[in-house]
């Protein structure tokens, strides 16, 4: 057992911190950000060793976005009249889609030309869409959970191909946690609107 843990410590630690991060986000707990940053550091080591270079670079971006999200949530600014979570503005949908497509195209070219990656398109697309999802989470747009679910489905297959079965299992858990996160945010927003309460009172608890 100890030998197995020593050989797979990055996946095991990534599993624990990743699951805790998503669970805390679903509960609207600000501690999801520092736990997420710890998860990013572990996954940088794991993904570089597995030649998933876009995913490794994604963790660096996540770290920066996580710090920004931590600061934004700590300020406890209300999000319009819909409470803690608001719907994605219609004007943002096209830019988000274009950002995901452009990011996928650029990263695919970079991975093909400059790395030994064998999963360029999958690595590039999951990276780009994940960045879109993280941006939406930072803005507290409730549909971020749908984007996470979609990208996590692809990640399960990608990690299975790479032999990262513990990480693949983590992303299966992520899918379930994302479904729960969406339902929790939806219930919270509905309750806040119905009660006319302070939308930021329960951001940190």
N, C-alpha and C positions, 0 to 999 in steps of 0.2 A: 504493500500500500504506500509506504513512504517513498519507494522508488518510483512508483507511478506518479505520485504527487510532484516529486522532483522533476520528472520528465515533462509534466504537463502543467506546471505551476502558473504559466501565463494564461492558459485557457481557464483554469480553475478560478484564478483571481479575477480574470475578466468576467467570468460567469457571475460571480458573487457581486462585484461592484456594478455590473451592468444591470442585473435584475433589480438590485436595490435602488439604483438611479431611476429606472422607469417606474417602479412602485411609488417612490417618493413624488415623482412628477404627477402621477395619476392622483395622488392625494393632495396635490397643490402645495407641497412642502418645499421650501426654498433650499433645503439640504440636498435636493436632487442635483444641484449644480456642483458643489465640491466633490460629491461622490462620483459624479459624471467625469470630472476632471481627472480623478484618480483612475477611473476606467480608461480614459483616453491614453494615459501614460503607459498602462499595461498593454493596451492593444497596439500601440506604436511598436513595441518590442515584438509582439506576436506577428503582426502583419508584415513587418520588414523581413522576418525570418521565413515567411511563407510566400514571398515575392508578390504580395498584394500591396503594391507601392501607392496606388491611389488611395486605398483604404488607410494606409499608414499616414499619408499626407492629410487625409480627411480628419484623422484624430487630432492633428495639430490645429486645424481650423476649428474643430469642435471645441478644443480647449479655449481658444480665443472667444468663440461665440458663447461658450459656457460662462466665461468670466463676465462677458457683456450681459448675458441673461441674468446672472447672479446679481449684478449691480442694478439692473432694471427692476427685478422683482423686489429687491431690498428697498427700493424707493417707494414701493407700494402705491404706484399710480393707478387710479381707476381707469377702466377701459370703457368709456362711453356709458350708456345706460344699461348695457346688457350684463353687467357684472364682471366678475373676474375674467371670464372667457367671452370673446366676441366672435362673430362669424367672419370669415375671410372676405374682405371687401371685393366686390366684383371687379373693380378696376385693377386689383392686384393679381387676378387669376392669369391673364395673358402674360404679364412679365414673369411670373413664377414658372410657367410652362416654358417660356423662351429661355429662361436662365437654366433650367434643367437640361433642355435640348442642347444649348450652346456649350454648357459645361461638359456634357457627355461627349460631344464632338471633339472638343479641344483635348480632353483627357485621353480619349482613345488614340488620337494622333500622337500625343506625347508618350503614352505607354508603349505604343507600337514602335516608335522611332528610337526611344532612349532606354528601354528596359527589356528584361527577359521575360516579361509577363506573358502568360498564355491565356489569360482571361481578360483581355483588354476591354472589350465592350461591357461585359458584366461588371467589372471593377469600376469602370468609368461611370456607367449609368447609375449604379447604386450610390456611388460617391456624390454625384451631382444631385440626385433626388434627395439624398439624406441631408444635404446642405439646405435645400429648400424646406424640408420638414423642420430642421432645427431653427431656421429663421422664423417659421410660422409658430413654433413653440415659444420662442422668445417674445413674439408679439401677442401671445395668448390667443391665437386663432384656433378655434376648436377643431377645425378640419385637419389640423396637423396630425391628428391620430390616424386619419384615413391614409395619409401619405406614408406615415411610418409603417402601417400595416402592409401596404403594397410593397414597399422596399424591403421589408423584413422577409416577405415570402421569397423574394429573389435571393436574399442573402442566405437563406437556409440551403438552397440549391448550390450556391457558389461555395459555401464552406464545406458542403458535402463533397464536392468535386476536389477541393483542396485537402481533404482528409481531416479537416478541423471539426470533428464531430461534436465535441463539447461546446464549441462556439455555435455550431449549427443548432444544437439543442437549446442554447441560450436564446437564439432568435425565434425559435418556436415558442418559448416562454414569453418573449417580447410581444409576439402577436396577441397572445391571450391578455397580457398586461395592457396592451394598447386598446383592446376592446373594452377592458374594464376602465381604462383612463378616460376614454371617450364618454362612456356612460356616466362616470363620476362627474366629469366637467359639465356634462349636459344637465344632470340633476342639480348640481350646485347653481348653475346659471339660472335655471328655471326657478329654484327656490328663492334666489336673491331678487329676481324680478318680481315675483309674486309677493314677497315680504316687503319690498321697498327698502331693504337693508343696505348697509354700507358694503359695497362690492369688494372692498379690499380687506375687510376685517378678518377673513379666514385665509389670507394668502400664506401667512406663516403661522404654523401651529404645532 
